């Protein structure tokens, strides 16, 4: 406000000079030049000092702006500087009487040249056009990092977002080589120079966190189609990358769930055709036996009652066995476990205890190694696999069953456990179907329900292993069932 008040007083002073005679003391007509010569007062010189100081301050600000802006604006600033100096020089020539043409006032004539220069600036460089300044302001406030480099690959301009990305003071950046300050110099020196438009994705660590940037480079041309530099734009796409990664992870989980549901559908389909039929027969046998006891208990001997009791016990035992296997399948599907080192010797000992009656009944001979390699797994589940393999070997082996258990190392990272029986073997077609759905080993003399091998496969796959069977389909040579687990 003080600045404007002083300027207003200086403007009014010539109009009130007759009251104070501070602007000029007197004037006269020079007979040689017919020009008016003034004897200036102190207020005039104060006004001149004020005006020249303000003009010089404006010129200094323009020079500072010149060092910060791009080549496009520098041309405009040079024209504006020359146009500003011309009236100043013309006025100084007139006031201090250093005029090469005595009596001629150069001030209005210098303004003519000023007008011509500004006209050139407006026509050639669109001086005072609001669009470039609006664009410059927009570039400053947008969050994307923007940088302009010249033909010498030096930084000509950059916005605050790029300055923040590079983490350096702008005064240290303008005019410096890009490769000296920009972290992805290998990109800027290589492919970017070969193409008018370049697009790539770069990764940077910002404050210890990984950020992803979409980098685009575009060649800049002037009005004469001459190459003047290059515009570099870096857009932070970290959020989009993280969202895409989450979507991919979600899709993977959904795919796994879909595959698991498909397995469940297969299980349910097999259950409806096989297990339900077996359960119905066994439960029917229990109901029939109990009804028979109720209606004929007075006429039955002790031997008849014991025989019916054995029938009920056998049917109930098989029903419990099927129920336990179904619960095992549900447990394997729903429960997530962390594989740990397991004691295979202890697991097999527990299985043999559970199968002791069956072993004694069939007079089975089982050969077991004294030492087993340690693998990663879940002991309770692995026991179920051995239980299924050993019980099947006893059921479908020779007479009597001769069974051999063993293990071998595979590529130093996995262990293959196997069990060999002396049964009649399996054909290629039977082996291909054996672990699918709820297939029985021998439909002619099946004692089980076909759930066991499906359970074994699910368990081993859940523990990141695999199952299989080898057989030459030669009676007496039997089959070799195996499963593979990772070594500790």
C-alpha positions as CSV (number, residue, x, y, z in Angstrom):
1,X,0.0,0.0,0.0
2,X,2.9,2.4,0.8
3,X,4.4,1.7,-2.6
4,X,1.2,2.7,-4.4
5,X,0.7,5.8,-2.2
6,X,4.2,7.1,-3.1
7,X,3.7,6.4,-6.8
8,X,0.4,8.3,-6.7
9,X,2.1,11.3,-5.1
10,X,4.8,11.4,-7.7
11,X,2.2,11.3,-10.5
12,X,0.3,14.2,-8.9
13,X,3.4,16.3,-8.3
14,X,3.7,17.8,-11.8
15,X,0.1,19.0,-11.7
16,X,0.7,20.8,-8.4
17,X,4.1,22.2,-9.2
18,X,2.9,25.8,-9.1
19,X,2.1,25.4,-5.4
20,X,5.5,24.0,-4.3
21,X,8.0,24.2,-7.2
22,X,9.6,20.9,-6.1
23,X,9.2,19.1,-9.4
24,X,10.9,21.8,-11.5
25,X,12.1,25.1,-10.3
26,X,12.0,26.9,-13.7
27,X,12.1,26.3,-17.4
28,X,13.2,28.2,-20.6
29,X,13.2,27.8,-24.4
30,X,16.6,27.0,-25.8
31,X,17.1,29.3,-28.9
32,X,19.4,26.8,-30.6
33,X,17.1,23.7,-30.4
34,X,13.7,25.4,-29.7
35,X,13.4,22.7,-26.9
36,X,12.3,23.3,-23.4
37,X,15.1,23.2,-20.8
38,X,14.0,22.4,-17.2
39,X,15.7,23.1,-13.9
40,X,14.6,20.1,-11.9
41,X,13.7,20.2,-8.3
42,X,14.4,17.6,-5.5
43,X,11.0,15.9,-6.0
44,X,11.8,15.1,-9.6
45,X,15.1,13.4,-8.7
46,X,13.4,11.5,-5.9
47,X,10.7,10.4,-8.4
48,X,13.3,9.3,-10.9
49,X,15.2,7.4,-8.2
50,X,12.0,5.7,-7.2
51,X,11.0,4.8,-10.8
52,X,14.4,3.5,-11.8
53,X,14.7,1.4,-8.6
54,X,11.3,-0.1,-9.3
55,X,12.2,-0.8,-12.9
56,X,15.5,-2.4,-12.0
57,X,13.8,-4.5,-9.4
58,X,11.4,-5.8,-12.0
59,X,14.3,-6.5,-14.4
60,X,16.1,-8.5,-11.7
61,X,13.0,-10.6,-11.1
62,X,12.8,-11.2,-14.8
63,X,16.4,-12.3,-14.9
64,X,15.8,-14.8,-12.0
65,X,12.8,-16.1,-13.9
66,X,15.0,-16.4,-17.0
67,X,17.3,-18.9,-15.2
68,X,14.4,-21.1,-14.1
69,X,12.2,-21.4,-17.1
70,X,12.5,-23.5,-20.3
71,X,13.9,-22.4,-23.6
72,X,10.4,-21.5,-24.9
73,X,10.0,-18.8,-22.2
74,X,13.6,-17.6,-22.4
75,X,13.1,-16.2,-25.9
76,X,10.1,-14.2,-24.6
77,X,12.1,-12.9,-21.6
78,X,15.0,-11.7,-23.7
79,X,12.6,-9.7,-25.9
80,X,10.9,-8.3,-22.8
81,X,14.2,-7.3,-21.3
82,X,15.4,-5.4,-24.4
83,X,12.0,-3.7,-24.6
84,X,12.2,-2.6,-21.0
85,X,15.7,-1.2,-21.3
86,X,15.0,1.0,-24.4
87,X,12.7,3.6,-22.7
88,X,15.1,3.7,-19.8
89,X,18.1,4.5,-22.0
90,X,16.1,7.1,-24.0
91,X,15.0,8.9,-20.9
92,X,18.5,9.0,-19.4
93,X,19.9,10.4,-22.6
94,X,17.3,13.3,-22.5
95,X,17.6,14.1,-18.8
96,X,21.3,14.2,-18.6
97,X,21.8,16.0,-21.9
98,X,24.0,13.4,-23.5
99,X,21.8,13.5,-26.6
100,X,23.6,13.1,-29.9
101,X,20.8,15.2,-31.4
102,X,20.5,18.3,-29.3
103,X,17.0,19.0,-28.1
104,X,15.6,15.7,-29.4
105,X,13.6,13.7,-26.8
106,X,14.4,10.0,-27.3
107,X,11.9,8.7,-24.8
108,X,8.8,8.5,-27.0
109,X,11.0,7.2,-29.9
110,X,12.3,4.4,-27.7
111,X,8.8,3.5,-26.8
112,X,8.2,2.9,-30.5
113,X,11.0,0.4,-30.6
114,X,9.6,-1.2,-27.5
115,X,6.2,-1.6,-29.2
116,X,7.8,-3.2,-32.2
117,X,9.7,-5.7,-30.1
118,X,6.6,-6.7,-28.1
119,X,4.7,-7.1,-31.3
120,X,7.4,-9.5,-32.5
121,X,7.1,-11.4,-29.2
122,X,3.4,-11.7,-29.5
123,X,3.4,-12.9,-33.1
124,X,6.4,-15.2,-32.9
125,X,6.3,-16.5,-29.3
126,X,2.7,-15.8,-28.2
127,X,4.0,-13.5,-25.5
128,X,1.4,-12.7,-22.8
129,X,-0.7,-15.7,-24.0
130,X,-2.5,-17.1,-20.9
131,X,-2.3,-20.7,-22.2
132,X,1.4,-21.3,-21.7
133,X,1.3,-19.8,-18.2
134,X,-1.8,-21.8,-17.3
135,X,-0.1,-24.9,-18.6
136,X,3.0,-24.1,-16.5
137,X,0.9,-23.7,-13.4
138,X,-0.9,-27.0,-14.1
139,X,2.4,-28.8,-14.5
140,X,3.5,-27.5,-11.1
141,X,0.4,-28.8,-9.3
142,X,-0.2,-32.2,-10.9
143,X,1.1,-35.2,-8.9
144,X,2.9,-36.8,-11.8
145,X,6.7,-36.2,-12.1
146,X,7.6,-34.1,-15.2
147,X,11.0,-33.1,-16.5
148,X,12.2,-31.4,-19.7
149,X,15.7,-32.2,-21.0
150,X,17.5,-30.4,-23.8
151,X,19.5,-31.8,-26.8
152,X,22.6,-32.0,-24.6
153,X,20.7,-34.2,-22.2
154,X,20.7,-31.6,-19.5
155,X,17.8,-30.7,-17.3
156,X,16.0,-27.6,-18.6
157,X,12.9,-27.7,-16.3
158,X,11.1,-29.9,-13.9
159,X,8.1,-29.7,-11.7
160,X,7.9,-30.1,-7.9
161,X,6.8,-33.8,-8.1
162,X,9.9,-34.7,-10.1
163,X,12.1,-32.7,-7.7
164,X,10.5,-34.6,-4.8
165,X,11.1,-37.9,-6.6
166,X,14.8,-37.1,-7.2
167,X,15.0,-35.7,-3.6
168,X,17.3,-32.7,-4.5
169,X,17.2,-28.9,-4.6
170,X,16.1,-27.5,-7.9
171,X,19.0,-25.0,-8.0
172,X,21.3,-28.0,-8.1
173,X,19.4,-29.7,-11.0
174,X,18.7,-27.1,-13.7
175,X,21.5,-27.4,-16.3
176,X,23.0,-30.6,-14.9
177,X,23.3,-33.8,-16.9
178,X,20.4,-36.2,-16.4
179,X,22.6,-39.2,-15.6
180,X,24.2,-37.3,-12.7
181,X,20.9,-36.9,-10.8
182,X,18.4,-39.3,-12.2
183,X,18.4,-42.8,-10.7
184,X,17.2,-44.6,-13.9
185,X,20.0,-43.2,-16.1
186,X,20.4,-46.5,-17.9
187,X,16.9,-46.1,-19.3
188,X,17.4,-42.5,-20.3
189,X,20.7,-43.1,-22.0
190,X,19.6,-46.2,-23.9
191,X,16.2,-46.9,-25.4
192,X,14.8,-43.4,-24.7
193,X,17.2,-41.7,-27.2
194,X,16.3,-44.1,-30.0
195,X,12.6,-43.5,-30.1
196,X,10.4,-40.4,-30.5
197,X,7.9,-42.0,-28.0
198,X,9.2,-44.3,-25.3
199,X,7.2,-46.2,-22.7
200,X,8.4,-48.5,-19.9
201,X,7.9,-49.4,-16.3
202,X,10.6,-48.7,-13.7
203,X,10.9,-49.6,-10.0
204,X,12.4,-47.3,-7.4
205,X,12.9,-47.5,-3.6
206,X,11.3,-44.4,-2.0
207,X,11.8,-44.1,1.8
208,X,12.6,-47.8,2.0
209,X,9.4,-48.8,0.1
210,X,9.3,-50.2,-3.4
211,X,7.4,-48.0,-5.9
212,X,6.4,-48.7,-9.5
213,X,6.4,-45.9,-12.1
214,X,5.0,-45.7,-15.6
215,X,7.8,-43.8,-17.5
216,X,6.9,-42.1,-20.8
217,X,9.3,-40.0,-22.9
218,X,8.2,-37.8,-25.8
219,X,10.4,-35.8,-28.2
220,X,9.8,-32.0,-28.3
221,X,10.0,-29.9,-31.5
222,X,9.8,-26.2,-32.1
223,X,7.8,-24.3,-34.7
224,X,10.3,-25.2,-37.4
225,X,10.0,-28.9,-36.6
226,X,13.5,-28.9,-35.1
227,X,14.3,-31.3,-32.2
228,X,14.6,-29.1,-29.1
229,X,14.6,-31.7,-26.3
230,X,12.5,-34.4,-24.6
231,X,9.6,-34.5,-22.1
232,X,9.9,-37.2,-19.4
233,X,6.7,-38.1,-17.5
234,X,6.8,-40.6,-14.5
235,X,3.4,-41.6,-13.1
236,X,3.3,-43.5,-9.7
237,X,1.3,-46.7,-10.4
238,X,2.2,-48.5,-7.2
239,X,-1.4,-48.6,-6.0
240,X,-2.5,-50.0,-9.3
241,X,0.2,-52.7,-9.2
242,X,-0.7,-53.6,-5.6
243,X,-4.4,-53.9,-6.6
244,X,-3.5,-56.0,-9.6
245,X,-1.4,-58.3,-7.4
246,X,-4.2,-58.6,-4.9
247,X,-6.6,-59.5,-7.7
248,X,-4.1,-62.1,-9.0
249,X,-3.8,-63.6,-5.6
250,X,-7.5,-63.6,-5.2
251,X,-7.9,-65.3,-8.5
252,X,-5.4,-67.9,-7.6
253,X,-7.3,-68.6,-4.3
254,X,-10.6,-68.7,-6.2
255,X,-9.2,-71.1,-8.7
256,X,-7.9,-73.3,-5.9
257,X,-11.3,-73.1,-4.2
258,X,-13.0,-74.0,-7.5
259,X,-10.7,-77.0,-8.0
260,X,-11.4,-78.0,-4.4
261,X,-15.1,-77.7,-5.0
262,X,-14.8,-79.8,-8.2
263,X,-13.0,-82.5,-6.2
264,X,-15.8,-82.3,-3.6
265,X,-18.4,-82.7,-6.3
266,X,-16.5,-85.8,-7.5
267,X,-16.3,-87.1,-4.0
268,X,-20.0,-86.5,-3.4
269,X,-20.8,-88.2,-6.7
270,X,-18.7,-91.2,-5.8
271,X,-20.1,-91.2,-2.3
272,X,-23.7,-91.3,-3.6
273,X,-22.9,-94.3,-5.8
274,X,-20.6,-96.3,-3.6
275,X,-20.4,-95.3,0.1
276,X,-24.1,-94.7,0.5
277,X,-24.8,-98.1,-1.0
278,X,-22.4,-99.8,1.4
279,X,-23.7,-97.9,4.4
280,X,-27.3,-98.8,3.4
281,X,-26.4,-102.5,3.2
282,X,-24.5,-102.6,6.6
283,X,-27.2,-100.6,8.4
284,X,-29.8,-102.8,6.8
285,X,-28.0,-105.8,8.1
286,X,-27.9,-104.3,11.6
287,X,-31.7,-103.5,11.5
288,X,-32.6,-106.9,10.1
289,X,-30.5,-108.7,12.7
290,X,-31.9,-106.7,15.6
291,X,-35.5,-107.3,14.3
292,X,-34.7,-111.0,14.0
293,X,-33.5,-111.1,17.6
294,X,-36.6,-109.3,18.8
295,X,-39.1,-111.6,17.0
296,X,-37.3,-114.9,17.5
297,X,-35.4,-114.5,20.7
298,X,-37.4,-117.2,22.6
299,X,-36.7,-119.8,19.9
300,X,-33.0,-119.0,19.4
301,X,-30.1,-120.9,20.8
302,X,-27.0,-119.4,22.3
303,X,-25.0,-120.2,19.2
304,X,-27.6,-118.4,17.0
305,X,-27.6,-115.3,19.1
306,X,-23.8,-115.2,19.0
307,X,-23.8,-115.6,15.3
308,X,-26.3,-112.7,14.9
309,X,-24.2,-110.7,17.4
310,X,-21.1,-111.2,15.3
311,X,-23.0,-110.0,12.2
312,X,-24.2,-106.9,14.0
313,X,-20.7,-106.2,15.3
314,X,-19.1,-106.6,11.9
315,X,-21.6,-104.3,10.2
316,X,-21.3,-101.7,12.9
317,X,-17.5,-101.9,12.7
318,X,-17.5,-101.4,8.9
319,X,-20.0,-98.5,9.4
320,X,-17.6,-96.8,11.9
321,X,-14.7,-97.4,9.6
322,X,-16.5,-95.6,6.7
323,X,-17.5,-92.8,8.9
324,X,-14.0,-92.3,10.2
325,X,-12.7,-92.2,6.6
326,X,-15.3,-89.6,5.6
327,X,-14.3,-87.5,8.6
328,X,-10.6,-87.9,7.6
329,X,-11.4,-86.6,4.1
330,X,-13.2,-83.6,5.6
331,X,-10.3,-83.0,7.9
332,X,-7.8,-83.1,5.1
333,X,-9.8,-80.7,3.0
334,X,-10.6,-78.1,5.7
335,X,-7.5,-78.3,7.9
336,X,-4.3,-76.5,7.1
337,X,-1.2,-77.8,8.8
338,X,2.4,-76.8,8.8
339,X,4.6,-79.8,7.8
340,X,7.2,-80.8,10.4
341,X,9.7,-83.6,10.7
342,X,8.0,-86.9,11.6
343,X,9.2,-90.2,13.1
344,X,8.3,-92.7,10.4
345,X,9.3,-95.7,12.6
346,X,6.9,-94.6,15.3
347,X,4.1,-94.0,12.8
348,X,4.4,-97.5,11.3
349,X,4.5,-99.1,14.7
350,X,1.2,-97.4,15.6
351,X,-0.3,-98.6,12.3
352,X,0.8,-102.2,13.0
353,X,-0.8,-102.1,16.4
354,X,-4.1,-101.0,14.9
355,X,-3.9,-103.8,12.3
356,X,-2.7,-106.5,14.7
357,X,-5.9,-108.5,14.5
358,X,-6.0,-108.4,10.8
359,X,-2.3,-109.4,10.6
360,X,-2.9,-112.4,12.9
361,X,-6.0,-113.5,11.0
362,X,-4.3,-113.4,7.6
363,X,-1.0,-114.7,9.0
364,X,0.7,-111.9,7.1
365,X,4.5,-111.6,7.1
366,X,5.8,-108.0,7.0
367,X,9.4,-106.9,6.6
368,X,10.3,-103.5,7.9
369,X,13.6,-101.6,7.8
370,X,15.2,-100.7,11.1
371,X,16.0,-97.1,10.1
372,X,13.8,-94.6,8.2
373,X,14.8,-91.2,6.7
374,X,13.1,-88.2,8.3
375,X,10.7,-86.2,6.1
376,X,8.3,-83.3,6.4
377,X,4.7,-84.1,7.0
378,X,1.8,-84.4,9.5
379,X,2.1,-87.6,11.5
380,X,-1.6,-88.3,12.1
381,X,-2.3,-88.1,8.3
382,X,0.8,-90.1,7.3
383,X,-0.4,-92.9,9.6
384,X,-3.7,-93.0,7.7
385,X,-1.8,-93.4,4.4
386,X,0.3,-96.3,5.9
387,X,-2.9,-97.8,7.4
388,X,-4.5,-97.8,4.0
389,X,-1.5,-99.2,2.1
390,X,-0.7,-102.0,4.6
391,X,-4.4,-103.0,5.0
392,X,-4.8,-103.2,1.2
393,X,-1.6,-105.2,0.9
394,X,-2.9,-107.7,3.5
395,X,-6.3,-107.9,1.8
396,X,-5.1,-108.3,-1.8
397,X,-1.8,-110.0,-1.2
398,X,-1.0,-113.7,-1.7
399,X,-1.9,-116.5,0.7
400,X,-0.3,-115.9,3.1
401,X,0.5,-112.2,2.4
402,X,4.2,-111.4,2.2
403,X,4.7,-107.7,2.5
404,X,7.9,-105.6,2.3
405,X,8.2,-101.9,3.3
406,X,11.1,-99.6,2.3
407,X,12.3,-96.2,1.2
408,X,14.7,-94.5,-1.2
409,X,16.1,-91.1,-1.8
410,X,15.1,-89.1,-4.8
411,X,17.4,-86.2,-6.1
412,X,18.5,-85.5,-2.5
413,X,15.4,-83.5,-1.7
414,X,12.6,-86.0,-1.6
415,X,12.0,-89.5,-0.2
416,X,10.0,-92.3,-1.8
417,X,8.3,-94.7,0.7
418,X,6.9,-97.9,-0.8
419,X,5.2,-101.1,0.2
420,X,5.3,-104.3,-2.0
421,X,2.9,-107.2,-1.8
422,X,2.8,-110.7,-3.4
423,X,-0.7,-110.4,-4.9
424,X,-1.8,-110.9,-8.5
425,X,-0.9,-107.4,-9.6
426,X,-2.8,-104.7,-11.6
427,X,-3.2,-104.0,-15.3
428,X,-2.3,-100.7,-16.9
429,X,-6.0,-99.7,-17.1
430,X,-6.6,-100.6,-13.5
431,X,-3.6,-98.6,-12.3
432,X,-4.8,-95.5,-14.3
433,X,-8.1,-95.6,-12.5
434,X,-6.9,-96.7,-9.1
435,X,-6.6,-93.3,-7.4
436,X,-9.6,-91.8,-9.2
437,X,-12.9,-91.3,-7.4
438,X,-13.6,-94.2,-5.0
439,X,-12.4,-97.2,-7.0
440,X,-12.1,-100.6,-5.3
441,X,-9.0,-102.7,-5.9
442,X,-11.0,-105.8,-6.7
443,X,-14.7,-105.5,-7.2
444,X,-15.1,-109.3,-7.2
445,X,-13.8,-109.7,-3.7
446,X,-14.0,-106.1,-2.3
447,X,-14.0,-105.9,1.4
448,X,-13.6,-102.1,1.6
449,X,-15.5,-99.2,0.1
450,X,-12.8,-97.6,-2.1
451,X,-12.4,-94.5,0.2
452,X,-8.9,-95.4,1.4
453,X,-6.8,-94.6,-1.7
454,X,-8.7,-91.4,-2.3
455,X,-7.9,-90.3,1.2
456,X,-4.2,-91.3,0.8
457,X,-4.0,-89.2,-2.4
458,X,-5.6,-86.1,-0.8
459,X,-3.3,-86.4,2.2
460,X,0.0,-86.6,0.3
461,X,-1.0,-83.9,-2.1
462,X,-1.9,-81.6,0.8
463,X,1.6,-82.3,2.2
464,X,3.2,-81.3,-1.2
465,X,3.9,-84.9,-2.3
466,X,2.6,-87.5,-4.8
467,X,1.3,-91.0,-4.8
468,X,1.5,-93.9,-7.3
469,X,1.6,-97.6,-7.9
470,X,3.8,-99.9,-10.0
471,X,2.9,-103.3,-11.3
472,X,3.7,-105.7,-14.1
473,X,0.3,-107.5,-13.8
474,X,2.1,-110.8,-13.0
475,X,0.5,-113.0,-10.3
476,X,2.8,-113.5,-7.4
477,X,4.8,-110.3,-8.1
478,X,2.0,-108.1,-6.8
479,X,2.1,-104.3,-6.7
480,X,4.3,-101.6,-5.3
481,X,2.3,-98.7,-3.8
482,X,4.4,-95.6,-3.0
483,X,4.1,-92.0,-1.8
484,X,6.7,-89.2,-2.0
485,X,7.4,-86.5,0.6
486,X,10.0,-83.7,0.9
487,X,13.0,-84.5,3.0
488,X,13.7,-82.5,6.2
